[in-house]
Amino acid sequence: MTTTDLSWFKSSYSSGDGDNCVEVATQAHAIHVRDSKDANLRPLTISPSAWAAFTAHAVEVEQP
């Protein structure tokens, strides 16, 4: 499977004009993350558990 075969989505926090966005594609065994400005670059691929830890930490940091 290539990254073009994946179903990519942008964060709900992304701006409406499409710049400075992160796109994510999920699979059972891997989470793929890429910069929407250059989708041809190889994405960062991490485990689902690492992604869960990252997003949980990001939510904690965002809380006032």
Secondary structure, DSSP 8 states (H G I E B T S, - for coil): --GGGS--EE-TTS-TTS-S-EEEEE-SS-EEEEEGGGTTS--EEE-HHHHHHHHHHHHHHH--
